[in-house]
């Protein structure tokens, strides 16, 4: 028996120990063809983390070109022997919820509207940004636009908007919408 097949979020051991170019390009191409895709979003450091003398240095960085998360030295360099983990999608600290939704969620919603099942899951440790990614900044755009708030709607809100916009355009079909939360 050989090794189990790589999944979109896993990296073969040889690639994990290599440099960013060691990330398996064939694996990432295959991930686009599979039903399950794993994405990673790196959140910005919080105020307390920036004030701390030990944690203001990033140990991991996003390599958007390689779609990988790289272990780095304190000066930010990725050296041979440091870990590199490839994913179907990677998002850096400056990525907006809209960018994440456009690259991941919009396609899932489109397939849902064609009759397929779809799920978007946010998973991570406490304070990793799951709620912000899914719910946004907490200010609905209609009530907060004058204050400049509501610009960072969550993925859930953008998906719901797209679903109901699609329903409004297809007046010749009946839709039944069920949501679990």
C-alpha positions as CSV (number, residue, x, y, z in Angstrom):
1,X,0.0,0.0,0.0
2,X,1.2,3.5,-0.8
3,X,0.7,6.7,1.1
4,X,-2.9,8.1,1.3
5,X,-3.7,10.7,-1.4
6,X,-3.0,14.3,-0.6
7,X,-6.0,16.4,0.1
8,X,-6.2,20.1,-0.8
9,X,-5.3,21.2,2.7
10,X,-2.5,18.7,3.2
11,X,1.1,18.9,1.9
12,X,3.2,15.9,1.1
13,X,6.0,15.5,3.6
14,X,8.7,16.3,1.0
15,X,6.9,19.6,0.2
16,X,6.4,20.5,3.8
17,X,10.1,20.4,4.5
18,X,11.0,22.3,1.3
19,X,10.9,25.9,0.2
20,X,7.8,27.6,-1.2
21,X,8.7,26.3,-4.7
22,X,8.6,22.8,-3.1
23,X,4.8,23.2,-2.6
24,X,3.2,20.7,-5.0
25,X,1.8,22.7,-8.0
26,X,0.0,19.5,-9.3
27,X,-1.7,19.2,-5.9
28,X,-3.0,22.8,-6.1
29,X,-4.2,22.3,-9.6
30,X,-6.0,19.1,-8.6
31,X,-7.7,21.0,-5.7
32,X,-9.5,23.2,-8.2
33,X,-11.2,20.1,-9.6
34,X,-12.3,18.7,-6.2
35,X,-15.4,19.5,-4.3
36,X,-13.6,20.4,-1.1
37,X,-11.2,23.2,-1.1
38,X,-9.3,24.5,2.0
39,X,-8.4,28.2,2.3
40,X,-6.3,30.0,4.9
41,X,-6.8,33.6,5.9
42,X,-4.1,35.2,8.1
43,X,-5.6,37.9,10.4
44,X,-3.7,41.0,11.3
45,X,-2.0,41.2,14.7
46,X,-4.2,42.7,17.4
47,X,-3.2,45.8,19.5
48,X,-2.1,43.6,22.4
49,X,0.0,41.4,20.1
50,X,1.7,44.5,18.6
51,X,2.5,45.9,22.0
52,X,4.0,42.7,23.2
53,X,7.8,42.6,22.7
54,X,7.8,38.9,21.8
55,X,4.8,38.4,19.6
56,X,5.1,41.4,17.3
57,X,7.3,39.4,14.9
58,X,5.4,37.1,12.5
59,X,6.5,33.5,12.4
60,X,4.3,32.6,9.5
61,X,3.6,34.6,6.3
62,X,1.4,34.1,3.2
63,X,2.9,33.5,-0.1
64,X,0.0,34.4,-2.4
65,X,1.8,33.3,-5.6
66,X,2.5,29.8,-4.3
67,X,-0.8,29.7,-2.4
68,X,1.1,28.7,0.7
69,X,1.7,29.6,4.3
70,X,5.5,29.7,5.1
71,X,7.3,29.4,8.4
72,X,9.8,32.2,8.6
73,X,12.8,33.4,10.6
74,X,12.4,36.5,12.9
75,X,13.5,38.7,10.0
76,X,10.8,37.3,7.7
77,X,12.9,35.0,5.5
78,X,11.8,31.6,4.5
79,X,14.8,29.2,4.6
80,X,15.2,25.6,3.4
81,X,14.0,23.2,6.1
82,X,11.3,25.5,7.3
83,X,7.7,24.4,6.8
84,X,5.6,25.4,3.8
85,X,1.9,24.4,3.6
86,X,0.0,24.6,0.4
87,X,-3.8,25.4,0.1
88,X,-6.3,25.9,-2.6
89,X,-6.5,29.6,-1.6
90,X,-4.5,31.8,0.7
91,X,-5.4,35.3,2.0
92,X,-3.0,37.7,3.7
93,X,-3.6,40.2,6.5
94,X,-5.0,42.9,4.2
95,X,-7.5,40.7,2.4
96,X,-11.1,42.0,2.7
97,X,-14.1,39.9,3.3
98,X,-15.3,40.8,-0.2
99,X,-12.0,39.4,-1.7
100,X,-12.5,36.2,0.3
101,X,-16.1,35.9,-0.8
102,X,-15.4,36.7,-4.4
103,X,-12.7,34.0,-4.6
104,X,-14.4,31.3,-2.6
105,X,-18.1,32.0,-1.7
106,X,-19.4,33.4,-4.9
107,X,-18.7,30.1,-6.8
108,X,-20.3,28.0,-4.1
109,X,-23.4,30.2,-4.1
110,X,-23.6,30.0,-7.9
111,X,-23.5,26.2,-7.7
112,X,-26.2,26.2,-4.9
113,X,-28.4,28.2,-7.2
114,X,-28.0,25.4,-9.8
115,X,-29.2,22.8,-7.3
116,X,-26.1,21.6,-5.7
117,X,-25.5,21.5,-2.0
118,X,-22.9,24.0,-0.7
119,X,-21.2,24.7,2.6
120,X,-18.8,27.4,3.7
121,X,-17.2,26.7,7.1
122,X,-14.9,29.0,9.2
123,X,-12.7,26.9,11.5
124,X,-9.9,28.1,13.7
125,X,-8.8,28.8,17.2
126,X,-10.3,31.4,19.5
127,X,-9.7,35.0,18.2
128,X,-8.6,33.8,14.8
129,X,-11.2,35.9,12.9
130,X,-13.9,33.4,12.2
131,X,-16.8,35.7,13.3
132,X,-15.4,38.7,11.5
133,X,-15.0,36.7,8.3
134,X,-18.5,35.2,8.4
135,X,-20.4,38.1,10.0
136,X,-18.3,41.2,9.1
137,X,-17.9,44.3,11.1
138,X,-21.4,44.2,12.6
139,X,-22.7,47.2,10.8
140,X,-25.4,46.7,8.2
141,X,-24.5,48.7,5.1
142,X,-27.9,50.4,4.8
143,X,-27.8,51.8,8.4
144,X,-24.2,52.7,8.6
145,X,-23.1,54.0,5.2
146,X,-23.1,57.6,6.3
147,X,-20.6,56.8,9.1
148,X,-18.4,54.8,6.7
149,X,-19.2,51.5,8.5
150,X,-20.6,48.4,7.0
151,X,-18.0,48.2,4.3
152,X,-16.8,44.9,5.5
153,X,-19.9,42.7,5.4
154,X,-19.5,39.1,6.3
155,X,-19.5,36.2,3.9
156,X,-23.0,35.1,5.3
157,X,-24.5,38.5,4.4
158,X,-22.9,38.5,0.9
159,X,-24.1,35.0,0.2
160,X,-27.6,35.8,1.3
161,X,-27.7,38.9,-0.8
162,X,-26.5,36.9,-3.9
163,X,-29.0,34.1,-3.3
164,X,-32.0,36.5,-3.0
165,X,-30.8,38.6,-6.0
166,X,-30.7,35.4,-8.0
167,X,-34.2,34.4,-6.8
168,X,-35.5,37.9,-7.8
169,X,-34.1,37.5,-11.3
170,X,-35.7,34.1,-12.0
171,X,-39.3,34.9,-11.6
172,X,-40.4,31.8,-13.6
173,X,-39.1,29.4,-10.9
174,X,-40.3,28.6,-7.3
175,X,-37.6,28.6,-4.7
176,X,-37.6,27.2,-1.2
177,X,-34.8,28.6,1.0
178,X,-33.8,26.7,4.2
179,X,-30.9,27.9,6.3
180,X,-29.2,26.4,9.4
181,X,-27.0,28.6,11.5
